Amino acid sequence: MNIKDLIELLGWITVISFSVAILNFVVKYINKKYISKLGEDKKQIVTFYRKIMKLIIKCHKAAGTITVISVLAHFGIAVSSNRISITGIIAALIMISIFALGFYGAFINKNYKGKWLKVHKVLALLLIIAIGIHVL
């Protein structure tokens, strides 16, 4: 495997793990807007959905950690092989900021509500755009 292939592989690992992490927001949103409003006759659907949702929520921290580790490796190899891009730097900085906020909220603040969480979510949305621009 050459350097270019390794950089690309790490980039895709980053995208996939970030996608798993962002599912946390998506499943909670769907639950709040739709699943929680289903009647008793749809109890099996609600139960099934919430089992899937719990699994995704449980994986959120691990997926975020894998994301930041893979982006740091991706970035490090890109820098060392002179394949760095400004769009990659911007995306990596956003990703590291998201991770830092998540770490702060989960392990230091331990309050899952507040301004830090709003910034965490907004940065995640910005990161989707930044990754899209970087990949193109």
N, C-alpha and C positions, 0 to 999 in steps of 0.2 A: 504494500500500500504506500503510495507516495504522499507527500505533505499535503498537496491539494485535496486528495481524497480524504485524508484524516481531518482536515479543516472542515470539509463538507459534511462528513459523518458527525462530527461534534456539533456542527450547526444544526443538523436535523435532530439530533438528540435533544438539543436545547429547545427547538421548536415543539417537539413532541411532549417533552416534560412540561414546558410552559402551557401547552394546550390542556394537559391533564390538570395542572394547577388552576387554570382559568375556569375549568368546569365547575369548580367550587361555587363561584358566583352564579354561573348559569343554572345549575340544578337548584340552588336556593331561590333564585328568581322565579323559576318555573313552579316550584313548590308554593311559593307565596302567592303568585298570581293565578295559578290554575289548579294545582293538585289539592291544596287546602280547601278549595271551594267545591270539590266533588262531593256528592251525596253519599249516603250510607250504601246505596246500591253499587257504588264503585269502590267499595272498601278493599277489594283484592288489588285493584290498580294502585290505590294509595299506598297500601302496604308494600307492594313490590317496588314502587317508585322510591319510597323512603328507605328501603334497604339499599338500593343502588346509590341514593343520595348520601347515606351514611358512609358507604365505602369510599365515595369520591371525597367527602369531607375529611375522612380519616387519612387519605393519601395526600392531601393538600400540602402539608408541611414537607413531606418527603419529596414530592414533585417539585416544590419550590427550591429545595436544597439541591436536588439533582440539576435543576435548571441553572442555578448560579455556578455550580461546580463545572458543568459542561461549558457554560459561556466563558468562564475564566480560562479553561483549557483551550477552547476555540480561539479566544483572544490572544492568549500567550503564544500559541503556535503561529497564529497569523502575524503577530508582531515579529517573532524571531525569524520568520521566513520572508519578511518584507511584503506581506500580502494584506496589510492593514487598510481599512477604509474609514472615512469619517462617519458614514452611516452605521458601520459596525461599532465604532466607539460610542456614538450616541445611544444605540440600542443597548450596548453593554452597561453604560452608565445608568440608564433607566432601570435595567434589570437589577443591578446591584442596589439601587435605591429602593426598589420594591422589596427585595430580600431584607435589606436593613430595617425597613419599616415593619415588615412581617415579624422579624426577629424581635424588634422592640415591642411590638404589640403582644406577641405570644409569650415572651420570656421575661421582659422587664416591666412593662406597664401592666400586663395581664388583664387588660380591659378590652374586650372585643367590640367596643363602641367608642366613638370619638373621632376627632379630626384626623388622627393618624390613619384610621381605616379608610376614610374617604379619600385621602391622598393616595393610599395604597391601591385603591380601586381605579382611580383616575390615571395613575401611572401605568397600571396594567393595560388600560385601554390605549394609552399613548404608545405603549410598547408594541401592541398589535400593529399599529400603524408604522412604527419604526422598523419592526422586523419585515413588514411588507415592502417598505422602501429599500431596506438593506438587501433583501433577497432579489429584488428586481434589479 
